[in-house]
């Protein structure tokens, strides 16, 4: 597994998507393909699921990528410390600290919420919107 420093994670930026079906584009240094695949896989349809998983500190997965927290490991699995992001597209994995992953997830959620409000996305008119804000606030409180 490839371990990624917190400083490298801090250099990652998100912008509203202009190139694909996802919510955001991600600009990341070389070697972070699993992280890019993971965040690209998050859509308006699974955004609340993602926010819930991160707020609860549990892994989640999509067709092309998934996350796993170190406290979810079985004894026979390869051990790591932090959060492992796996890409099924190229069978690659990276590990980053829990704090760095959750800070990145918070930046992602904040941008998604702003995009939803600016573009009047239907999600903000659904009952799940309040849950999304609640999960984001729980994550934000944990980061302080």
C-alpha atoms as one frame of an Amber mdcrd trajectory, in Angstrom:
protein
   0.000   0.000   0.000   1.108   3.504  -0.766   0.948   5.886   2.223   0.114
   9.521   1.419   1.256  12.379   3.661  -1.161  14.895   5.151   0.687  17.652
   3.264   0.026  15.903  -0.035  -3.661  15.550   0.853  -3.771  19.252   1.765
  -2.655  20.111  -1.780  -5.719  18.441  -3.346  -8.370  20.817  -4.676 -11.964
  20.368  -5.783 -13.833  22.477  -8.337 -17.366  22.166  -9.718 -17.390  19.514
 -12.432 -17.154  20.559 -16.042 -15.704  17.361 -17.466 -17.783  14.372 -16.321
 -20.999  13.251 -14.651 -19.723  13.641 -11.077 -20.334  16.632  -8.855 -16.732
  17.827  -8.742 -13.421  17.680 -10.541 -10.443  16.840  -8.386  -6.957  18.199
  -8.943  -4.488  15.927  -7.189  -0.771  15.198  -7.427   0.439  12.201  -9.428
  -0.202   8.810  -7.837  -3.571   9.569  -6.250  -5.762   7.855  -8.845  -7.750
   5.855  -6.241  -8.707   9.082  -4.475  -9.709  10.698  -7.757 -11.808   7.670
  -8.762 -13.504   7.638  -5.362 -14.565  11.287  -5.360 -15.517  11.193  -9.062
 -17.879   8.297  -8.243 -19.924  10.387  -5.813 -23.087  11.742  -7.417 -26.100
  13.643  -6.135 -27.800  10.246  -5.735 -25.219   8.833  -3.322 -23.921  12.019
  -1.667 -25.958  11.577   1.536 -24.802   7.944   1.814 -21.178   9.091   1.537
 -21.686  11.863   4.124 -23.319   9.408   6.521 -20.443   6.928   6.209 -17.770
   9.569   6.818 -19.712  11.087   9.730 -19.984   7.603  11.273 -16.331   6.803
  10.520 -17.097   3.760   8.409 -16.003   2.790   4.938 -18.201   3.042   1.891
 -18.003   1.931  -1.666 -19.083   2.651  -5.173 -18.668   0.659  -8.345 -15.203
   2.016  -9.129 -13.714   2.735  -5.691 -14.215   2.275  -1.959 -12.832   3.265
   1.418 -11.997   1.198   4.472 -11.124   2.470   7.943  -8.400   0.750   9.930
 -10.789  -0.260  12.721 -12.890  -2.264  10.200 -10.065  -4.684   9.393 -10.333
  -8.410   9.927  -7.296 -10.101  11.573  -6.311 -11.815   8.311  -6.378  -8.585
   6.252  -3.323  -6.464   5.531  -3.056  -3.973   8.401  -2.747  -0.216   7.953
  -3.352   2.911  10.003  -5.876   5.472   8.744  -8.206   5.181   5.762  -7.464
   3.043   2.724  -8.917   4.152  -0.619  -9.106   1.369  -3.190  -9.650   1.759
  -6.916 -11.203  -1.202  -8.691 -10.386   0.443 -12.043  -6.653  -0.147 -11.726
  -6.432  -2.353  -8.603  -4.502   0.317  -6.712  -4.739   1.375  -3.057  -3.524
   4.362  -1.074  -3.648   5.068   2.651  -4.008   8.444   4.316  -4.513   9.478
   7.914  -8.058   9.487   9.216  -7.769  13.214   9.950  -6.557  14.012   6.411
  -9.296  11.902   4.783 -12.029  13.454   6.894 -10.706  16.985   6.278 -10.729
  16.243   2.541 -14.257  14.835   2.810 -15.364  17.980   4.658 -13.947  20.220
   1.919 -15.724  18.045  -0.648 -19.057  18.215   1.213 -18.822  21.976   1.706
 -18.287  22.456  -2.034 -21.132  20.074  -2.921 -23.493  21.959  -0.615 -22.473
  25.269  -2.201 -22.942  23.850  -5.704 -26.386  22.496  -4.790 -27.451  25.904
  -3.516 -25.980  27.850  -6.448 -27.420  25.500  -9.080 -30.705  24.905  -7.235
 -30.109  21.157  -7.326 -33.188  19.045  -6.479 -31.392  17.432  -3.515 -31.773
  20.592  -1.447 -35.570  20.283  -1.696 -35.624  16.670  -0.506 -35.878  15.371
   3.080 -32.322  14.004   2.768 -30.943  17.575   2.572 -31.266  18.111   6.329
 -29.471  14.790   6.924 -26.663  15.873   4.605 -26.224  19.095   6.589 -26.352
  17.162   9.870 -23.657  14.697   8.731 -21.475  17.560   7.482 -21.863  19.371
  10.819 -20.930  16.209  12.781 -17.820  15.824  10.666 -16.954  19.505  11.061
 -17.298  19.269  14.876 -14.944  16.291  14.933 -12.327  18.199  12.912 -12.193
  21.130  15.370
